[in-house]
Amino acid sequence: MTTGPLTELQGRRAIECRLTPDRALMSLDDAQAFVSDRGLITRMPDSALPSLFGACHEEPAQAGGQGFALWPKTKWIWSFQLAQRPGILLTKLHRGKSLYLSPEAARLIDPIVRSEIAAATGDDAILLDHLAAHGESSSQDIGLELGWDRRRLKSARARLERVGALVNDGLVFDDETTWHFAPLRRWDAATKAATTDGDPYAPLLLAAVRAAVVTPESDIRGWFSWPIPADMVETMVRSGHLTRPAPGWIASADSNVGGGAGI
């Protein structure tokens, strides 16, 4: 019995994105390797991008619940511990939601984020300048030093985290009951500068499609805080970097090559 390209790619996606219980992540080391292999993974399974919690295949903390109740019953702590592993960067680049990056993925995104930092104005620029002068700091210290109330700081922080200019590891756990809030850092204090020739969005899009293996074309617009230009997918299909295995579906042109996301 023969299968078409889309069916074959979906089968490969199920394996590489760990979509079936037999491929469940069994340890934090597995989760770290998962980020390294795919390059970009979300926390929750809300798109075609690989997902940490989706790959855990563990029952939620509360069946039928909402928010944190939907997190895995025991493996929820991995989402914070993972950010402490060398080379893994936790961002809010998934439209304000968590996106874990490997070093290779961070290098692709670096020129985009640094342009956001350079373009910051108003409170965003004040907060970034403060961190440049004082280094990583807690939200409480920043609020006191700048004389800002919680609402003002939260607003500026959310805008900057959404575009990657600020990064934060969330909670740092000594064990399941002892924790503290991680400090805020500027992107350029957490990563090394990288350069790219030409449009930086194209290699990022290609890496993300490779991470997903195959994706509905309509899903792509919800992956990042920055809008992917409407004509970029078509341009990359014409250039031979992306392909359509079936109408409405996108994969990388080298998707028949085995092994990893290829970032």
C-alpha positions as CSV (number, residue, x, y, z in Angstrom):
1,M,0.0,0.0,0.0
2,T,1.5,3.3,-1.0
3,T,1.2,6.6,0.8
4,G,1.5,10.2,-0.3
5,P,4.1,12.7,0.7
6,L,1.8,14.3,3.3
7,T,1.0,11.0,5.0
8,E,4.7,10.1,5.2
9,L,5.6,13.5,6.6
10,Q,2.9,13.3,9.2
11,G,4.2,9.9,10.2
12,R,7.7,11.4,10.6
13,R,6.3,14.4,12.5
14,A,4.6,12.0,15.0
15,I,8.0,10.4,15.7
16,E,10.2,13.5,15.8
17,C,7.8,15.8,17.6
18,R,6.9,13.0,20.1
19,L,3.2,13.0,19.4
20,T,2.5,9.5,20.6
21,P,2.7,8.0,24.1
22,D,5.5,5.6,23.1
23,R,7.7,8.6,22.4
24,A,6.9,10.4,25.7
25,L,9.7,12.3,27.4
26,M,10.8,10.3,30.4
27,S,13.3,12.6,32.0
28,L,14.6,16.2,32.1
29,D,17.6,15.0,30.1
30,D,15.2,13.8,27.4
31,A,13.5,17.2,27.5
32,Q,16.8,19.0,27.1
33,A,17.7,16.8,24.1
34,F,14.2,17.5,22.6
35,V,15.0,21.2,22.6
36,S,18.4,20.6,21.1
37,D,17.0,18.4,18.4
38,R,14.0,20.5,17.3
39,G,15.5,23.9,18.0
40,L,12.2,25.7,19.0
41,I,9.5,24.2,21.2
42,T,6.5,25.7,22.9
43,R,5.4,24.9,26.4
44,M,1.8,24.1,25.6
45,P,0.6,22.2,22.6
46,D,-1.2,25.0,20.8
47,S,0.3,24.9,17.3
48,A,2.2,22.8,14.9
49,L,5.4,23.7,16.6
50,P,6.8,20.9,18.9
51,S,5.5,21.2,22.5
52,L,7.2,20.3,25.8
53,F,4.0,19.4,27.6
54,G,2.5,17.7,24.6
55,A,5.6,15.5,24.4
56,C,5.2,14.5,28.1
57,H,2.0,12.6,27.6
58,E,1.1,12.8,31.2
59,E,-2.4,13.4,32.7
60,P,-3.2,17.0,33.6
61,A,-3.1,18.2,37.2
62,Q,-6.9,18.6,37.1
63,A,-9.0,16.9,34.5
64,G,-11.3,19.5,32.9
65,G,-9.5,22.4,34.5
66,Q,-8.1,25.6,33.0
67,G,-4.8,27.3,32.9
68,F,-2.2,25.7,35.2
69,A,-4.6,22.9,35.9
70,L,-3.9,21.6,32.4
71,W,-0.2,21.3,33.0
72,P,1.2,17.8,33.5
73,K,0.5,16.4,37.0
74,T,4.2,15.8,37.9
75,K,6.3,17.0,34.9
76,W,5.1,20.6,35.1
77,I,8.3,21.5,37.0
78,W,10.4,20.6,33.9
79,S,9.1,23.7,32.2
80,F,11.1,25.8,34.8
81,Q,14.0,23.4,35.3
82,L,14.6,23.2,31.6
83,A,15.4,26.9,31.5
84,Q,18.3,26.3,33.9
85,R,20.0,23.8,31.6
86,P,23.0,25.1,29.6
87,G,22.3,26.5,26.2
88,I,18.5,26.6,26.5
89,L,16.8,30.0,26.4
90,L,13.2,30.6,27.6
91,T,11.5,33.4,25.8
92,K,8.0,34.8,25.2
93,L,8.4,34.9,21.4
94,H,5.4,32.7,20.8
95,R,3.1,35.7,20.7
96,G,3.7,36.4,24.3
97,K,3.8,32.7,25.3
98,S,6.7,30.5,26.2
99,L,9.1,29.4,23.5
100,Y,12.3,27.5,24.3
101,L,15.3,28.0,22.0
102,S,18.4,26.0,21.3
103,P,21.6,28.1,20.8
104,E,21.3,27.6,17.0
105,A,17.7,28.9,17.0
106,A,18.7,31.8,19.3
107,R,21.4,32.8,16.8
108,L,18.8,32.9,14.0
109,I,16.5,35.1,16.0
110,D,19.3,37.4,17.4
111,P,19.3,40.0,14.6
112,I,15.6,40.5,14.8
113,V,15.6,40.9,18.6
114,R,18.5,43.3,18.6
115,S,16.6,45.5,16.0
116,E,13.7,45.6,18.5
117,I,16.0,46.7,21.3
118,A,17.5,49.5,19.1
119,A,14.0,50.7,18.2
120,A,12.6,50.8,21.8
121,T,11.2,54.1,22.9
122,G,9.5,55.5,26.0
123,D,9.2,53.2,29.1
124,D,10.6,50.3,27.0
125,A,13.8,52.2,26.4
126,I,14.0,53.4,30.0
127,L,13.7,49.8,31.3
128,L,16.3,48.4,28.8
129,D,18.7,51.2,29.6
130,H,18.3,50.5,33.3
131,L,19.1,46.9,32.9
132,A,22.1,47.8,30.7
133,A,23.5,50.0,33.5
134,H,22.6,47.7,36.4
135,G,22.6,44.2,35.0
136,E,20.0,41.5,35.6
137,S,17.5,42.6,38.3
138,S,14.4,41.4,40.0
139,S,11.1,43.1,39.2
140,Q,10.8,44.4,42.7
141,D,14.2,46.1,42.6
142,I,13.5,47.6,39.2
143,G,10.2,49.0,40.4
144,L,11.9,50.6,43.4
145,E,14.9,52.0,41.5
146,L,12.8,53.5,38.7
147,G,10.0,54.6,41.0
148,W,7.4,52.7,38.9
149,D,4.2,51.1,40.2
150,R,3.6,47.4,39.4
151,R,1.2,48.2,36.5
152,R,3.7,50.4,34.7
153,L,6.5,47.9,35.0
154,K,4.3,45.0,34.1
155,S,3.2,46.8,30.9
156,A,6.7,47.6,29.7
157,R,7.9,44.2,30.7
158,A,5.2,42.4,28.7
159,R,5.9,44.4,25.6
160,L,9.6,43.7,25.8
161,E,9.3,40.0,26.6
162,R,6.9,39.5,23.7
163,V,9.6,40.7,21.2
164,G,12.4,38.9,23.0
165,A,14.2,42.1,24.2
166,L,13.7,40.9,27.8
167,V,14.1,37.2,28.9
168,N,13.2,35.6,32.2
169,D,13.5,32.0,33.4
170,G,10.3,32.2,35.4
171,L,10.7,30.3,38.7
172,V,13.9,28.8,39.9
173,F,13.3,25.6,41.9
174,D,15.7,24.2,44.5
175,D,13.1,21.4,44.9
176,E,9.3,21.2,44.4
177,T,8.5,23.5,47.3
178,T,11.5,25.9,47.5
179,W,11.7,28.5,44.7
180,H,12.3,32.1,43.9
181,F,11.7,34.3,40.9
182,A,14.4,34.5,38.3
183,P,15.7,38.0,37.5
184,L,15.0,39.9,34.3
185,R,17.8,40.1,31.7
186,R,18.2,41.9,28.4
187,W,18.4,39.6,25.4
188,D,21.9,40.9,24.6
189,A,23.1,40.0,28.1
190,A,21.8,36.4,27.7
191,T,23.0,35.7,24.2
192,K,26.0,36.3,22.0
193,A,25.6,38.6,19.0
194,A,25.0,36.9,15.7
195,T,24.9,38.2,12.1
196,T,22.9,37.1,9.1
197,D,23.0,38.1,5.5
198,G,19.8,39.3,4.0
199,D,16.3,39.0,5.5
200,P,16.6,37.3,9.0
201,Y,13.0,36.1,8.9
202,A,13.5,33.6,6.1
203,P,16.0,31.3,7.9
204,L,13.9,31.6,11.1
205,L,10.8,30.4,9.2
206,L,12.7,27.6,7.6
207,A,14.1,26.4,10.9
208,A,10.6,26.6,12.5
209,V,9.0,24.6,9.6
210,R,11.8,22.0,10.0
211,A,11.1,21.8,13.7
212,A,7.4,21.1,13.0
213,V,8.3,18.7,10.1
214,V,5.1,19.5,8.3
215,T,2.4,22.2,9.1
216,P,-0.8,23.6,7.9
217,E,0.2,26.8,6.1
218,S,-2.5,28.8,8.0
219,D,-0.8,27.8,11.3
220,I,2.4,29.7,10.5
221,R,1.0,33.1,11.2
222,G,0.5,32.3,14.8
223,W,4.0,31.1,15.6
224,F,5.9,34.4,16.4
225,S,5.3,37.8,18.0
226,W,6.4,39.3,14.7
227,P,4.2,38.8,11.7
228,I,5.7,36.6,9.0
229,P,5.3,38.7,5.8
230,A,2.4,37.4,3.8
231,D,4.4,36.7,0.7
232,M,7.3,35.0,2.4
233,V,6.0,31.4,2.3
234,E,5.3,31.7,-1.4
235,T,8.7,33.3,-2.1
236,M,10.4,30.4,-0.2
237,V,8.4,27.8,-2.1
238,R,9.4,29.4,-5.4
239,S,13.1,29.5,-4.3
240,G,13.0,25.8,-3.5
241,H,13.5,26.2,0.3
242,L,9.9,25.2,1.2
243,T,7.5,22.8,-0.5
244,R,3.8,22.0,-0.5
245,P,3.4,18.2,0.0
246,A,-0.4,18.8,-0.4
247,P,-2.6,21.9,-0.8
248,G,-2.6,24.0,2.3
249,W,0.4,22.2,3.8
250,I,4.1,23.3,4.1
251,A,7.3,21.4,4.7
252,S,11.0,22.1,4.1
253,A,12.3,21.1,0.7
254,D,14.9,18.9,2.4
255,S,12.3,17.2,4.6
256,N,13.1,13.8,3.2
257,V,16.5,14.1,4.8
258,G,16.4,12.3,8.2
259,G,17.6,13.5,11.5
260,G,16.6,16.5,13.6
261,A,15.3,19.9,12.7
262,G,18.4,20.8,10.7
263,I,18.9,24.2,12.2
